[in-house]
Amino acid sequence: MKKLLIPFYIIFAATLLASCQKDLERTNINPNEPTTVEPDYLLSNGIKANVDTYWGTDAAMETSLLYIQYWAKIQYPDPDRYIPASTNIQSVWSNFYAQGIQDFTTLSQLGDSLHNPNYKAAGIIMRSWIFQLLTDLYGDIPYSQSANIEKYLTPVYDSQKTVYRGLLAELKGAAQIITPGTNPIQGDSLFAGDMNGWKRFANGLRSRIALRIADRDPEAAKAVFAELAAEGNFLLGPSDREARLIYLTSPNQNPVGRNRETRNDYRISKTVIDRLKALKDPRLSIYAALPKEPGSTDYVGVTNGLPSDSAARLGFSKTSDVGAAFTATQAPAWIFTYAEQLFILAEAAQRGLINGDAAGLYQQAIRASFKQYGITGKLVDDYLAQPSVTYDPNNYKKSIGDQKWLALFSEGLEAFAEWRRLDYPQLTPAYTGALQGKMPLRLTYPSSEQALNGKNYKAAVARQGADLLTTKVWFDVY
């Protein structure tokens, strides 16, 4: 066989080119730019970016807050008619994966390299929270192969059951490696470096997920509460700091407040206004603002899904906006509250997953929700004394579902999941809804997944059901 001889000048040129490239790379290194990401920046930026998504336009204002009938639209009503924009669906997915899962995976890895288990735990807990939001919203999702693009360019979709089981294990492991009092962390805008707060948050998420799976696998749900009890029931208490982000002034303002700086096409839904009025609920004046029409003395909600002309005729000044507690520039974003923890425990006691007084925990949960907004004393006592509020153990899903819906006001994604799971309150579909009299039960997958991860997308749809807003996810049994 004849050997192929490569001329010397070609070898020389290739060597010279490689040398020049290395010299160019050395020349273009910015000495002022860090070569590794600082964990405090990654944590603070990750918290802000993902809470912004949770409370922002795509995951809340244009989707879940409308579906759960906390808000309604008075202009551009298509999203309120169950016609979401493809950009909204894409943004929720892209932001949570790129700014959430990826960043917090990196943070947990940094925790290992820095020998700081508390950074690792915070990264795992935040990543688990985001995965929970994603699977609640879409169903089957990339989980086990996500955030590893070098190895898995097109990650498989894990079943929702697998995702929940994985998250329970990850959260348990994260809680176990936390070391309060040592290995301090910086950039913590949720708990100000209090690792006990992170541990309570992790355990609260475990209890939340336990109820997500309770209708499908009650024994597994009971095992989660048994594990929490064996670990000392280290859960959120009345004097503990809740998981919430305190917003600042621009450019770190509340995303709802930022939205109101340039537009105002949202109003509070007539559904929640009517319910608050019927219950003589003192949270009405907090959840809603009086119309700006001079002399207005009553709160006026907007019916979900009105046609454009009907919505416009209502008038901005004659209808109620959402209250300043949620629209102000520095209004906090709630992620996990003491009220939610108590509602979880009340339901767990009713289901026999823990020992406890379900009715008593239910009342405590309502009191905690009121206290969240500074309402205490006789107003709460009178509210609880109403027959319409009294706990009904024979229909606990209605009692807990109705009151939890009110308590989770403006936490659109969590409220959307709980409404699907408990089937209360019983909501009427949008007036001109585009789903033939049905309501959304999930978001559809973004078109990018069909284009870039088609094989795994098709496998998920074949397993879960048609990629429609009306397809139930695994936890939604009834």
N, C-alpha and C positions, 0 to 999 in steps of 0.2 A: 504494500500500500504506500502511496506517495505521501510524504509528510507535507503539511501545510506550513509554509514559512511565513512568519509575520515580519514585514520589513521593520528595521530598527527605528525608522523615523516615526512609525505609528506608535510603537511602544514608548518612545521618548515623549511624543505628544500627549499620550494618555497619562504618563507619569507627571508631566508638567501641569496638565489640567487638574489632576487630583490635588497636586500641591497647591496650585493657585486657589482651588476651592477651599481647602483647609485654611489658607492664609486669609481668604475673604471672610470665612466664618469667624476667625479670631478677630479680624478687624472690626466686624460688625456687632460684636458683643457690647451691649450697653452696660457699663460698670455700675450704673445706678439702678438697674432693674434686677429685682430679686430672682434667683434661679429656682427657688422653691417657694411654695405657697405657705404663708403663715397661717397656723391653725385658727388664731383668734379672728383674723379677717375672714377666713372661710366659714367659720361658725356664724359670725354676725351678719355677713352678707347673705349666707344661705338662709338664715332665719327670716330676714327681711324679704328676700326675693320670693320665698315660698309662702309666707303668710300673705304677701301681696297677691299672689296667685289665688290663694284660698279665699280671700275677701274681695278679689278684684273683678274686673269686667267679665272675663271669659268663664270662670268657674262659678261665679256667683250672680252678678248683676244680669247677665244675658242668658243664664240657664237656670241653675238650681233655685235661686231666690224667686224666680217666676214659677217654676214647676211646683214648688212647695207653697206658693201663694202667700208669701210674705210681702213681695213687691209686685207691682204691675207696671205696664208701660202705657204712657200717655202719648207717645210719639214712636214712630218706627216699630209697630207692634208685632212684626213677624216672629221674633223670638218668644213673645208671650202667646203666640198661636202655635207653638211647638215647631217652628221652622228655624232652627239654629243656623247661624252662619258657619260655613266650613272653617273660617279663620278662628272662630271661638273654640271649636272642637280641637283643631290642630294646636292652638296655643296652650290649652290646658295640658295636653299630652306632652308637647315639646318642653314647656316650662318645667313641669314636674320632673321629667326625666333628665333634661340637660342641666337645669339649675338646682335640682333637688337631689335625685338619686345619685347622679354622677358626683356632685360636690360633696355630699355627705358620705359617700363611699370613700372618697379621697380623704376626708377628715378622719374617718375611722382608721384608715391605713396610716395616716400621720400619727394617730394616737399610738399605734404600735411602734413606729420608728422613733418616736420621741419618748417612748416608755412612759406614756401618760394615759392610763386606762380611762380617765374621765373624759378626755377628748374622744376616745374611741366610743365610749358609751353614748355620749351626746350625738355623735354622728350616726350610730346605729338606731337610736331612738327617733331622731328626726327622719331618717330614711324610712324607718318602719311606719311612721305616721303618714308619710307621703304615699308609700305603697298601699296602705290601708285606704287612703282617699281614692287612689287610682283604681283599685280592684272594686271598691264600692261603686264607683261611677261607671266603669266599663265592663266589669266581669273578669274574664280570663285576661291576663296581662303578662308581658315579659317580666320575669322575676328572677329566677335562678341564674339566668345567663345575662342579665342586664348589667350595665355599668362596667362592661369588659369588652369594649369594642374591638380591641386588638385580637381577641380570641373568638368573640361572637359578634360578627358584623350584622347578622340577622338572627337575633335571639328568639328562642321558642317562647310560646305563650304557655304559662303554667295555669292549671285550673284554679278557680277561685278557692276551692277547698285547700289545695296545696299552698297557695299564697298565705291564707290565714294561718295554717299550721306552721309554716315557716316563720311568719312574723311573731307568733306566740313564742317560738323557741328563741328567736333573736332578741326579743324584748326581755325575756327571762334572763338570758345570758348577759345582756347589757346591765340589767339591774344588779346582777351578782358581782360585776367587776367594778362597780362604782366605789370610790374610796373617799367618803366625806372627810374633810379636814386635812387631806393631803392631796398632792397633785392638782394644784389650782388651775382653773381654766379662765381665759380671758375672752372677751367678745360675746358674752352670754347675755343677750337682751331679753331672754325669757325668764331666767331665774337668778340673774346677777351672780352667777358662780356657785349658787347653793346646790350642791350635788344631791342633797336629800329631795329637793324639788324635782330634779331630773328622775330620781328613782320613783317618786310618787307618780310622775307623769307616765313613766314606762309601765308601772303597774296599773294605772288607770286605763291605758290603752289595752293592756291584756284583758282587763275586765270588760271593756267595750267590745273587743273582738270575741270574747267568750259568748256574749249575747248574740253577736252576729251569726254564730254557728249553732246556737241553741236549738233552733227549730229543725236543723238537719242532723245534729249530733249532740243530744243533750248530755250524754255521758262525758264527752270530751269537754263540753262547757263546764260541767260540774268539776272535772279534774282541774281546770284552770283555777277556779275559786278555791279548791282544796289546796293547790300549790300556794296561792296567795296567803291563805290562812296559815299554812305551815311556815311561811316566811314572816309571819307576824302581822299580816294585813296592813302593810305599810302603804296606806292609801291617803288621798287628799283629805285633810280635815278642815274644820271651820276656821282655823286661824292660819292655815297655810297659804302660801302664795299660789294663786291659780296660774295656769298656763295662758298667758296673754301677752301680746306685744304692745307696748306703750309707744305710740307714734309720736314723732316730733314735728317740727315745722318743715316746710319745703326745703330740700327735695325728699325728705324722709317722712312725708305726711301719709295719713290714711289714704288708701287708694279710692275709697268712696268720696272722701273730701276732695281728692285730686280730680275725680270725675266731675264733681259739681262745679269746679272752677271754669269749665268750658261748656257744659251742657247740663240739662236737667230734664231728661225724658222719662224719668221713673217717678212712680208714686207708690204709696203704701196700698196694699191690696184690700179690697172691700171685704174679702174673706176674713182676714185677721182683725180688721176693724170691727166687723159685726160680732166676732167671737169675744173680743175684749169688752165690747159694750154689753153683750148679753150676760157676761160674768161679773159685770161691774168691777173690772180688773183695773187697779190703779196704775198698772204699767202702760195703759193707753197713752197717757200724756208723755211718756218717755219714748215709746215705740213710734209715735206719730207726732207730726207737727200740725198745728192749726193752719187751715188755708190762709193765704196772705191777703185774701179779699178783706177790705176794711169791715170791721164789725163781726167777723166770723167767730162763732163760739162753739162750733161742733166740728168733729173730725169727719172727713169725707174720704172714703176709700174708692179705688177704681176697680171695676170688674176686670178680671184677667181675660185677655184675648179679645178685646173689642176691635172692631174694624177701625181703620185709620181715621175716617171722618167722625165716627162716634166718639172715639177717644179724644180727638182734637177739640170737639165741641164742649167737652167737659170743662176745659180751661185750666191753665196752670194755677191761677190764683184762687180757684174755687175748690181745689182738691188738696188733700194732705200729702205732703212729702214725708219721707222717713225722718224720724226724730234726730236731733243734733247729737244724741249719744252715739250715733252710728255714722253721721255724715260730717261731723266736725273734723277739721284738719288733724287734730291730735286725739281723736277718739280711738280707744284701744281696740285691738282685734282679739277676740276670745277664741281659744283653741280647745281648752279642756277646763271645765269649771267644777266647783264643788257641787253645784246643783246637779250637773250631769252625773257625777259620781254617785250621788245619793239616789237618783232615779235608777241607775244601774243596779245598785244594791237592793232597792225596793223590788225591782222585777226579779232579781236573782232569788230573793227571799220568797216571793210569791211562787216561783217555779220550783222551789225546793232545792235550789243549787247552793244555798247557804242557809244557816239558821238565822232568823231575824224576823222582826215585825214589819211586814210589808207596808201596812197602812201607816205606821209611824214613820218609816223611812220616806214614804211618799209625801207626807206632810212636811217633813224636814227638807225635802228636795224643793218643794214649793217655797218654803220660807227662805231657803238659800238663794233661789232665783230672785225673789223680791229684794233680798238684802244686797244682791249684786248691783242693784240700782238704787240703794239707799232707802228702801221701803221696809219699815219694821213696825212692830206694835199692833195697835187695834185694827189698823187697815188689813193686816195679814190675818188676824184672828177672825174678823168678819168675813173675809174672803173664804177661808177654810170652812167656815160654818155653813156655807151654802150647800143645799142638797146636790146641786149640779157639780160641785167640786168634791164632795165626799167620795172617798175611795170605795170602789166596787170590786171586791175580790172575785166576783163571778164574771166580771168583764174587765179584768185588770189591764188588758191591752188598750181599751178605750180610756180608762182613767189615766194611765201612765202616758199613753200616746197623745191624748189631747193636751195634757199639761207639759209634757216634754217638748211638744211642738211649740208651745208658747215660750218655754224657757230657752229654747235654742234659737230664738228669733235672730235673724241675720247670719247665723252659721249655716248657710245654705246647703253645703255638701253633707254635713252631718245630719241635718234635719231631713234632707232628701232620703238618706239611707234609712233613718229611723221610721219615717213615714211608710216606706216600702216594706219594712220588716214588721211593723206593728199594725199597719193598715188603718191607723187613726192619726189625725182626724180624717173623717170621710169627706174628701174634697170633690167638688164638682169640676169636671174638665173645663178648660178655657172656652169662652163663649163661642168663638169661631175657630176652635182648635182644628188642626190639620190632620188629626189622627183618628178620624171616624168615631168620635165620642170617647176615645181612650186618652190616658195621660202617659207622659214619658216615664219609663222605668229604668232608663240608663242613658248614657251617651253612646253614639255610634263611634267606631274607631275612625281615626283621621285618615284621609285619603293617602297620605304619605305611607302608611303601613301597607296599604294594598299595593302601592307601586314599588316599595323598596323591600318589603318583607312579606311578599305575597304568599309564599308557601305556608309559612307559620300563621299568617292571618287567616288563610282558608281553613287550616286545621282547627283553629280556635272557633271559627264560625260554625264549622261542621259539628263540633262538640257542644257548643253553647246554644246555638240557634241563630236564626237570621240576624244579620247586623242591622237591627232596627231599633228605634227609640222604645218600642213597645215589647221588646224581648226581655223576659225576666232573667236576672242574674241568679247564681246558685243559691245565695242566702234567702232570696225572696220566695218563700215556699207558698204562702197563702195569698 
